Amino acid sequence: MTPIIVVAYNRPKSLDRLLKSLKKAMYPSRGVSLIISIDAGDDNQKVLSVANEFIWQHGDKKVIYQSENLGLRKHILKCGDYCIEYGSAIILEDDLLVSPNFYAFASEALRFSADKKYIGGISLYNHELNVLTGDYFSAREDGYDNWYLQFASSWGQAWSSNQWSHFKEWYSDNKSLKAHPKIPGNVQKWSEKSWLKYFIGFLIEKNMYFLFPKISLTTNFSDQGT
């Protein structure tokens, strides 16, 4: 079963909200593991308490407190490596809320994309805004429940072991993102804390896409924080 990896830092209320939504979601069995990875911080006792006190009834639960402050990019990359350990993983940052149906969609999308080399990952969030121009758009109704965008998602995503390994192989040679004529200028200017801009660069260079749902399975509260 694909595990759920929750990435947390210093937002106890946000983490509590996400965990409550996870508890209410639907799962195929009781064998779904939950891993809560907390980045080290000066005052994370409340975050640790929320994670430790949360009761997970759908499988094993692990709370991991990092030994040093990794920062957002390194923390996401470390959590992404669970894809290799488990064969796949769903990654959720702590400022999200999930639909009760998120796990079913992620599982089916991972199965669907297993033999499709043009898919670099699975988004659980549906964009309805062009993040580069600010224009509204909606994916064409073509009888399918998904669409593709050469832009990675950070508001809930899933990767298979092959998808993640392919990215990590590319990332090992591109840890300082080089200027690329096809990578949007505003993306290249994002903070070095961003893992997302590297994955977008990877998709563009490899001519791959993220699979997006037409109905969002997550939402984001834009809580203050990294």
C-alpha positions in Angstrom: 0.0 0.0 0.0 1.2 3.5 -0.8 2.2 5.3 2.4 1.2 8.9 3.3 4.1 11.2 4.1 3.2 14.4 6.0 5.9 17.1 5.9 5.7 19.4 8.9 7.7 22.2 10.5 6.3 24.8 12.9 2.6 25.0 12.3 0.8 22.9 14.9 -2.7 24.1 14.0 -2.1 23.4 10.3 -0.8 20.0 11.0 -3.8 19.2 13.3 -6.2 20.3 10.5 -4.5 18.1 7.9 -4.4 15.1 10.2 -8.1 15.4 11.0 -8.9 15.4 7.3 -6.7 12.4 6.7 -8.5 10.5 9.4 -11.9 11.1 7.7 -10.7 10.0 4.3 -11.5 6.6 2.7 -8.9 3.9 2.4 -9.1 0.4 0.9 -7.7 -1.4 3.9 -6.0 -0.9 7.3 -2.6 -1.3 5.8 -1.9 2.3 5.0 1.2 3.7 6.7 1.4 7.3 7.9 4.8 8.9 8.4 4.9 12.4 9.9 8.3 14.0 9.2 9.0 17.1 11.3 11.9 19.4 10.5 14.0 20.5 13.5 13.3 23.9 14.9 13.8 26.0 18.0 10.3 25.5 19.3 8.5 22.5 17.8 7.1 20.9 21.0 3.5 21.7 20.0 4.0 20.2 16.5 5.6 17.1 18.1 2.7 16.8 20.5 0.1 17.0 17.7 1.9 14.3 15.8 2.5 12.0 18.7 -1.0 12.3 20.1 -2.8 11.8 16.8 -4.4 8.3 16.6 -4.1 6.7 13.2 -6.5 3.7 12.7 -5.6 2.8 9.1 -2.2 1.3 9.6 1.2 2.0 11.2 2.2 5.5 12.2 5.7 6.9 12.5 6.8 10.3 13.8 10.2 11.3 12.7 12.0 14.4 14.1 14.9 15.5 12.0 18.2 15.8 13.8 19.0 19.1 12.1 17.1 21.8 10.3 16.9 20.7 6.7 14.9 23.6 5.2 12.1 23.0 2.8 13.9 21.7 -0.3 16.1 19.2 1.5 13.2 18.1 3.7 10.9 17.4 0.7 13.7 15.6 -1.1 14.4 13.4 1.9 10.7 12.6 2.3 10.5 11.9 -1.4 13.0 9.1 -1.0 10.2 7.1 0.8 9.0 6.5 -2.8 12.0 4.3 -3.4 11.7 2.5 0.0 7.9 1.8 -0.4 7.6 1.7 -4.2 5.5 4.9 -4.1 4.4 7.6 -1.7 1.9 10.5 -1.3 3.5 13.7 -0.1 1.5 16.3 1.8 2.8 19.5 3.3 1.1 20.6 6.6 -0.9 23.5 5.2 -3.2 21.3 3.1 -6.6 19.7 3.5 -7.5 16.5 1.6 -10.7 15.3 0.0 -12.1 12.0 1.4 -11.4 10.6 -2.0 -7.7 11.6 -2.3 -6.2 8.2 -1.7 -8.3 6.4 -4.2 -7.4 8.9 -6.9 -3.7 8.8 -6.1 -3.7 5.0 -6.1 -5.4 4.8 -9.4 -3.3 7.5 -11.0 -0.1 5.7 -9.9 -1.3 2.5 -11.4 -2.3 4.3 -14.6 1.0 6.0 -15.0 3.2 3.0 -14.2 4.2 2.3 -17.8 3.9 5.8 -19.1 7.4 7.5 -19.3 6.0 10.9 -20.1 4.4 11.2 -16.7 6.8 12.6 -14.1 4.4 12.7 -11.1 0.8 12.9 -9.9 -0.8 16.1 -8.6 -3.7 16.0 -6.1 -4.5 19.7 -6.7 -6.2 21.1 -9.7 -4.9 24.4 -11.0 -7.5 26.8 -12.3 -5.1 29.7 -12.6 -2.1 30.1 -14.9 0.6 30.6 -12.4 2.8 32.4 -14.9 0.2 35.0 -16.2 -2.5 35.0 -13.5 -5.2 34.1 -16.1 -8.0 31.8 -15.2 -8.5 28.7 -17.2 -10.1 25.3 -16.9 -9.0 22.0 -18.6 -11.1 21.0 -21.6 -13.9 18.6 -21.0 -12.9 15.6 -23.1 -14.5 12.8 -21.3 -11.5 12.1 -19.0 -11.0 13.0 -15.4 -7.4 14.1 -15.7 -5.2 16.4 -17.8 -1.5 17.2 -18.2 0.7 20.2 -17.4 4.5 20.6 -17.8 4.5 22.0 -14.3 5.0 20.1 -11.0 2.6 20.3 -8.1 3.5 21.1 -4.5 0.0 21.1 -3.0 -0.3 17.3 -2.7 1.6 15.0 -5.0 2.4 11.3 -5.5 5.3 9.6 -7.1 6.2 6.0 -8.0 9.7 4.7 -7.3 10.6 5.0 -11.0 9.3 8.5 -11.3 11.2 9.7 -8.2 14.4 7.9 -9.1 14.4 9.4 -12.6 14.1 12.9 -11.0 16.8 12.2 -8.4 19.2 11.0 -11.1 18.7 14.3 -12.9 18.8 16.4 -9.7 22.2 15.0 -8.8 23.7 16.8 -11.8 21.6 19.9 -11.5 21.7 21.0 -7.8 22.5 24.6 -9.0 19.8 25.2 -11.5 21.3 26.5 -14.7 19.6 29.0 -16.9 17.5 27.3 -19.4 15.7 29.1 -22.2 12.5 27.1 -21.7 12.3 27.5 -17.9 10.2 30.6 -17.1 12.2 33.4 -15.7 10.1 33.9 -12.7 10.4 30.2 -11.8 14.2 30.5 -12.0 14.1 33.4 -9.6 12.3 31.5 -6.9 14.1 31.0 -3.6 16.7 28.3 -3.3 14.5 26.9 -0.6 12.2 25.7 -3.4 12.3 22.1 -4.5 9.5 22.8 -7.0 11.5 24.8 -9.4 14.0 22.0 -9.8 11.2 19.5 -10.6 9.7 21.9 -13.1 13.2 22.2 -14.7 13.4 18.4 -14.8 10.0 18.1 -16.5 10.9 20.7 -19.2 14.3 19.2 -19.9 12.9 15.7 -20.2 9.7 16.7 -22.0 7.6 15.1 -19.3 4.3 16.1 -17.6 2.5 16.0 -14.2 -0.9 14.3 -14.3 -3.6 16.6 -12.8 -7.1 15.9 -11.7 -10.0 17.9 -13.1 -11.5 18.1 -9.6 -9.1 19.0 -6.9 -8.4 16.4 -4.2 -6.6 19.0 -2.0 -6.8 22.6 -1.1 -4.3 25.0 0.5 -4.8 27.5 3.2 -1.8 29.7 2.5 -0.9 29.6 6.2 2.1 31.7 7.2 5.3 29.8 7.1 7.9 28.3 4.8 
